[in-house]
Amino acid sequence: MMQEQSAHDIELMAVGGDAQGEGGPASAGGPSPAAEEALSVTRLAPFTNQVDWKPLACGVDSLDVGLEVAWDETWPQRSKWLDDAKERAAGSPGIPSPCGRFLILPSGKPPNYRWHLQWPDFHLFIGRSQSPRSNTPNVYASINSQALWMSSAAAAVPAVVQEIIRLGGSLHRVKLSRCDLSADFLIPGEVPLQLLLDCRVPRQVKHSHNMTGDNLETFYQGAKNSPIQLRIYDKALEIAHGGTKYWFYDIWKVAPGADVWRVEFQLRRQYLKQSGVNTVPDLMARAGGMWQYLTKDWFSLRLNDDSNTSRRTIHPGWVSVQACADKFGPELAVVRDRSQQLASAEWYVNHCAGCLVGFGARQRLADFESAAAALVAKMRGRFTVDDYRQQYTVKSIQLGHSASPETVAESEFPEEMDFER
C-alpha cells in the first residue's frame, strides 16, 4: 500500500499537485482536479516516449513573388498573341510556345492576371497592364518546389527575371508575396494526432486535420488565409500518392518509403512585411530568425507538466524542430546536382507492368514478348509523331524538365509573331 501511495504521489507531483489532493484521499465526489490532470499526463506517456525526430533537410519549399514589369512597345501585339494562344489552349493542360521553352495555359489568376505561362521551374501570371500602376505588381511568379531545393531561392528569382527579359519586359521591383519554410524529419511510425492536440501551445488558435482511417495525414494550426499557417504532415505519404517527387529521397538520403514527416510554415505577405522580409536576400538573411520565432513563440509542443504553459517542458521532438533555426542560413544556399536525382520513372514502370498483364490476359497472349509487342503496336495507333512530341513537351515542362526546341510543332503558332527576343 505504501508503494502504491508513493507512486501516486510522484504522479501528482509531476504536474505540480498535492499528494493528498484538495479533499484528501478519502474525499467523496470523484478525483481531485490534480488527479484528473495526472491521468491526462499518464495517457500521454506513449507519445512523449517518441523522442527521435531525426532532421533530414530544411529549406524554402514554396516562393511566390510579385514583379513590377514594364513591357516594351510591342506589348499590344504580344498581348493579342497571348489571347490567341490562351484560346487555343482551351480544354487542354497547356500548349507549348513556338520555342518549346514554356507552356501557355487556358487559365489565369483572377482577378489581376489574365495569362498563365509555365516553365519547368516556375509559373508566370501576367496582367493586362503594360506597366505597373500605383506600385502594384502586374506580373506574379510561383517558383516550383524542385527548383528551390535544387538551385536555391537565391538563384530562382534571377531565372524568372531572365525569362521576363526574353519576353520583352524590364524589371522595376520584386516583392515577396508568400514563402513556405519547411523542415523534414525521420520519425519512425507516425505523429499521433492526440500528441498534437494535447501538447500544442497555444490551444485557442483555429486548427484542423485530415485523417485516413485512424492515421493522421495533415495537421493544421491557423486559418488557411491567415498571415501564418502551420502544417505538420506525412511527406512520404504525399510523395507516394503524387508519384512525382521521389527526388526528395536523394536529398534526405533515406530509402523510399521511410517515415518522413514535414513541419512547414506558410508565410504570407503581411507577416513577411512585418518581419522586414521584402526581397530574397532578406529571406536568406532572416529565415533562421523567423524559424526561431515560429517554433518557440508562435507555436510549440509542450508536455502537460505545469499549469503555466510557458514553463512546460518542450516535447523532445519539438526540440529537434527548434534546432533547425541554426541550419536555415547554410541550407538555403545549397545548390544540388539535378542529374543525381532518384529516377521517379519507377512508378510508371510498375504501372505499365500491371497494365501489360491485364492487356495480355484480355488478348489471350500468354507470352511476355508477344503481349508487349501487341501493346506497343496498339499504342502507336494512338499517336502521330507530332502528337507525341507535343504531349511530351507539355509533360516535360510540367515535371520540371526542359524540352528540346525540335520537339514542338511550330506550325500551330502564328509564324509572324516572334514572341521571344
C-alpha positions, 0 to 999 in steps of 0.5 A, spaced: 500 500 500 505 504 501 508 503 494 502 504 491 501 511 495 508 513 493 507 512 486 501 516 486 504 521 489 510 522 484 504 522 479 501 528 482 507 531 483 509 531 476 504 536 474 505 540 480 499 537 485 498 535 492 499 528 494 493 528 498 489 532 493 484 538 495 479 533 499 484 528 501 484 521 499 478 519 502 474 525 499 467 523 496 465 526 489 470 523 484 478 525 483 481 531 485 482 536 479 490 534 480 488 527 479 484 528 473 490 532 470 495 526 472 491 521 468 491 526 462 499 526 463 499 518 464 495 517 457 500 521 454 506 517 456 506 513 449 507 519 445 512 523 449 516 516 449 517 518 441 523 522 442 527 521 435 525 526 430 531 525 426 532 532 421 533 530 414 533 537 410 530 544 411 529 549 406 524 554 402 519 549 399 514 554 396 516 562 393 511 566 390 513 573 388 510 579 385 514 583 379 513 590 377 514 589 369 514 594 364 513 591 357 516 594 351 512 597 345 510 591 342 506 589 348 499 590 344 501 585 339 504 580 344 498 581 348 493 579 342 498 573 341 497 571 348 489 571 347 490 567 341 494 562 344 490 562 351 484 560 346 487 555 343 489 552 349 482 551 351 480 544 354 487 542 354 493 542 360 497 547 356 500 548 349 507 549 348 510 556 345 513 556 338 520 555 342 518 549 346 521 553 352 514 554 356 507 552 356 501 557 355 495 555 359 487 556 358 487 559 365 489 565 369 489 568 376 483 572 377 482 577 378 489 581 376 492 576 371 489 574 365 495 569 362 498 563 365 505 561 362 509 555 365 516 553 365 519 547 368 521 551 374 516 556 375 509 559 373 508 566 370 501 570 371 501 576 367 496 582 367 493 586 362 497 592 364 503 594 360 506 597 366 505 597 373 500 602 376 500 605 383 506 600 385 502 594 384 505 588 381 502 586 374 506 580 373 506 574 379 511 568 379 510 561 383 517 558 383 516 550 383 518 546 389 524 542 385 527 548 383 528 551 390 531 545 393 535 544 387 538 551 385 536 555 391 531 561 392 537 565 391 538 563 384 530 562 382 528 569 382 534 571 377 531 565 372 524 568 372 527 575 371 531 572 365 525 569 362 521 576 363 527 579 359 526 574 353 519 576 353 520 583 352 519 586 359 524 590 364 524 589 371 522 595 376 521 591 383 520 584 386 516 583 392 515 577 396 508 575 396 508 568 400 514 563 402 513 556 405 519 554 410 519 547 411 523 542 415 523 534 414 524 529 419 525 521 420 520 519 425 519 512 425 511 510 425 507 516 425 505 523 429 499 521 433 494 526 432 492 526 440 500 528 441 498 534 437 492 536 440 494 535 447 501 538 447 500 544 442 501 551 445 497 555 444 490 551 444 485 557 442 488 558 435 483 555 429 486 548 427 484 542 423 486 535 420 485 530 415 485 523 417 485 516 413 482 511 417 485 512 424 492 515 421 493 522 421 495 525 414 495 533 415 495 537 421 493 544 421 494 550 426 491 557 423 486 559 418 488 557 411 488 565 409 491 567 415 498 571 415 501 564 418 499 557 417 502 551 420 502 544 417 505 538 420 504 532 415 506 525 412 511 527 406 512 520 404 505 519 404 504 525 399 510 523 395 507 516 394 500 518 392 503 524 387 508 519 384 512 525 382 517 527 387 521 521 389 527 526 388 526 528 395 529 521 397 536 523 394 536 529 398 534 526 405 538 520 403 533 515 406 530 509 402 523 510 399 518 509 403 521 511 410 517 515 415 518 522 413 514 527 416 514 535 414 513 541 419 512 547 414 510 554 415 506 558 410 508 565 410 504 570 407 505 577 405 503 581 411 507 577 416 513 577 411 512 585 411 512 585 418 518 581 419 522 586 414 522 580 409 521 584 402 526 581 397 530 574 397 536 576 400 532 578 406 529 571 406 536 568 406 538 573 411 532 572 416 529 565 415 533 562 421 530 568 425 523 567 423 524 559 424 526 561 431 520 565 432 515 560 429 517 554 433 518 557 440 513 563 440 508 562 435 507 555 436 510 549 440 509 542 443 509 542 450 508 536 455 502 537 460 507 538 466 505 545 469 499 549 469 503 555 466 504 553 459 510 557 458 514 553 463 512 546 460 517 542 458 518 542 450 516 535 447 523 532 445 521 532 438 519 539 438 526 540 440 529 537 434 524 542 430 527 548 434 534 546 432 533 547 425 533 555 426 541 554 426 541 550 419 536 555 415 542 560 413 547 554 410 541 550 407 538 555 403 544 556 399 545 549 397 545 548 390 544 540 388 546 536 382 539 535 378 542 529 374 543 525 381 536 525 382 532 518 384 529 516 377 521 517 379 520 513 372 519 507 377 512 508 378 510 508 371 514 502 370 510 498 375 504 501 372 505 499 365 507 492 368 500 491 371 497 494 365 501 489 360 498 483 364 491 485 364 492 487 356 495 480 355 490 476 359 484 480 355 488 478 348 489 471 350 497 472 349 500 468 354 507 470 352 511 476 355 514 478 348 508 477 344 503 481 349 508 487 349 509 487 342 501 487 341 501 493 346 506 497 343 503 496 336 496 498 339 499 504 342 502 507 336 495 507 333 494 512 338 499 517 336 502 521 330 509 523 331 507 530 332 502 528 337 507 525 341 512 530 341 507 535 343 504 531 349 511 530 351 513 537 351 507 539 355 509 533 360 516 535 360 515 542 362 510 540 367 515 535 371 520 540 371 524 538 365 526 542 359 524 540 352 528 540 346 526 546 341 525 540 335 520 537 339 514 542 338 510 543 332 511 550 330 506 550 325 500 551 330 503 558 332 502 564 328 509 564 324 509 572 324 509 573 331 516 572 334 514 572 341 521 571 344 527 576 343 
